[in-house]
Amino acid sequence: HLINFVAGEASQLEAVWRRAVEGGHLDELRAVLRPLFLRRTKEQVESQIRVPKQVARTFAFELSEEEKVLHAEFVLPAARALLDKQPPGASLEQQLVLVEHAQRALLSPA
C-alpha cells in the first residue's frame, strides 16, 4: 500500500487522500504530499552523477526514385506546413527538429 510506505501516519494521509479524491480537493492533497517528494533540478543531478553528452551522427545516402517522389510529395510539404506555424525567430535547430518529426511520422513503417 503506497500510502503506508509514504507516511508514518497512514490513516491520516489516507483520510486526506479520500477527502481530496472524493470531494475534488486536490490542493489539500498536494499540500500533504509536497513535503514528501524530493525535487531536484537538472543542474543538481548533474553535479552528483556524470551524465554523458548526447552524440548525434549524421549519415548521408542516396534515395531511390520512389523515395525521392515520396519525400517530395509528402515529407517536404508536411515539413513546410509545420515550419510555417513556427513563431518568428525560431532557431535553425528547432526547424530541423520539426522536419525530422515530419519525416519520422510520414515514413515510419508502424
N, C-alpha and C positions, 0 to 999 in steps of 0.2 A: 504494500500500500504506500503510494508515493507520499501522502500526507504524513504518515508515521515516520518516514525517512527524513523528510524536510524539517519537521519541527518537533521539539520535545513535547510541546503541549498539543498533541494531535487532535484532541477533542475540541479545543478552542479553535484551531485552524480549520478543522472540518466544519464546525458550525458557521464560521465566517464564509467558508467556501460555499456551503449550501445556500446561505442567505444571498450571497453575491450572485450565484448562478441562477437560482430560482427567482430572485427579485430584480435581477438586472443591475445590481450594484457592483459593477466591475471595478470602480475606483477604490472601493473598500478592499476588495481582494488584492488589487495591485499594491495598496499601502501595506498590507500584511506581508506580501511576498517579496516586495522590493529589497528589504534588508537581507533576505536570504540568498540572493543571487549576486555573484561576483561578476562585475562588468569591467572589462579591460579594453583599452584602446589597442589598435594595431601596433602603435609605437611601443607600448608596454610589453606586448607579447614578443615583438621582435628583439627587444633588449634582453629578454630572458632565454630565447631559443634562436638558433640560427635558421632563418628562412631563406632557402636558396632563391636566387634571382631567376625569373622566368626566362627561358630561352626560346626564341622563335626562329624557325628555319623556313626558308622560302625555297621552293622547288619550281623551276620553270620547265614546261614541257609543251609540246605541240598538241593542239586539239585536232581531232578528226573532223572531217567536213560536217558530219552530223552534229558533233559537239559545238562546232562554230555556229551553226544555224540555231541550235538550242540556246546558246549563250546570247547571240544577237537578238533573237526574237523574244526571249523570256527573261533572262537574268539581267541584261543591261536595262531594259525598260523598268523592271521592278526596282533595281538599284537606283535609277534616276528618280523614280517616284518617291522613294524613301529620302533621297538626298534633297529633293525639292521641299520636303517637310521639315528639314533641319532648320534650326534658328540661325539667323545671320551670325557669321563669325565662328561656325563650328570648325574645329580643328581638322586637319587632314587625317589624323589618326581616327577621330570619330567618324569621318566619312568612310574611311576604309573598313571600319568595323561594320558599318551598315551594309556596304557592298558585300562583305564576307557573309553576313547573315542572310542576305538575299540569295547569294549563291548556294549556301547550305540548304536553305528552305526549299529552293526550287530544284536542286539537283540531288537531294538526298534520296537514296533508294527506299527509305522506310515510308 
